[in-house]
């Protein structure tokens, strides 16, 4: 995940509560159905990705395998 200032024609743009999220076409295929959540707990605060397509995930919720 990174900040970008350039939109490409095949990018997918999502908006929620005024925040735009842009996903490139190749990544979108892996992320279909993924929910982005912000959690705070014993391991600290941060974003957590919940991907229903993932066959394996790491303990921190930031990486997955399909």
BAFIPA-719647 format. One record per residue: residue in one letter; x negated, y, z negated of N, C-alpha, C in turn. Coordinates in steps of 0.2 Angstrom, whole numbers, plus 5000, padded with zeros to 4 digits. Layout:
<recs>
AXYZXYZXYZ/...
</recs>
This chain:
<recs>
X499649945000500050005000499550065000/X499750115004499350175005499850235007/X499550295007499950355009499750355017/X500250385021500050395028500450455030/X500150495035500550555037500750545044/X500650485047500850485054501350425055/X501950435058502450385060502350365067/X502350295067502250265074503050245076/X503150235083503750225085504050165083/X503650115081503950045079503950045071/X503750095068503850095060504550085058/X504650055052505350055049505350105043/X505850145043505850195038506450185033/X506350185027506850175022506850235017/X507450255015507450305010507850295004/X507650304998508050294992507850354987/X508450384985508350444981507850494983/X507850504989507350554992506650534993/X506550474992505850444993505850404999/X505450425004505350385010504850325010/X505050265012504550215012504450195019/X503850185022503750175029503350105029/X503650065033503249995034503149985041/X502549965043502349945050502749885052/X502849875059503149815061502949745059/X502249735059502049675057502149655050/X502049705046502149695038502849685037/X503349715041504049715039504249645040/X503949605044504149535045504049495039/X503549505035503349475029503749505023/X503949565024504349595018505049595018/X505349565023506149565024506449545017/X506849585014507249565008506849575002/X506249605002505849624996506149674992/X506149674986506349724982505749754978/X505649824978505149854974505449884968/X505149864962505349884956504749914952/X504949964947504449994943504549964936/X504049934933504149904927503649924922/X503849924915503349944910503349894905/X502849864903502849804898502149794895/X502049744892501449724888500849734893/X500949714899500349724904500249794907/X500649844905500649904907501149924912/X501149984915501650004919501450004926/X501949994931501749984938502249954942/X502149954949502649934954502549854954/X503149824955503149754955503549734962/X503349694966503649674972503949604971/X504649604972504949534971505149514979/X504849464981504949444988505249374988/X505849364990506249304990505949254995/X505549275000505149235005504549205002/X504249224997503649204994503649134992/X503149094994503149024991502649024985/X502249074984501849084978501749154977/X501649174970501549244968500949244963/X500649294962500149304957500549324950/X500249324945500549344938500749414938/X500349454941500449524941501049554946/X501249514950501749524955501549574961/X500949574962500649624967500549584974/X500349514973500149484979500649414980/X500649394986501049334987500849294993/X501049234994500949195000501649175003/X501649165009502249145013502049085017/
</recs>
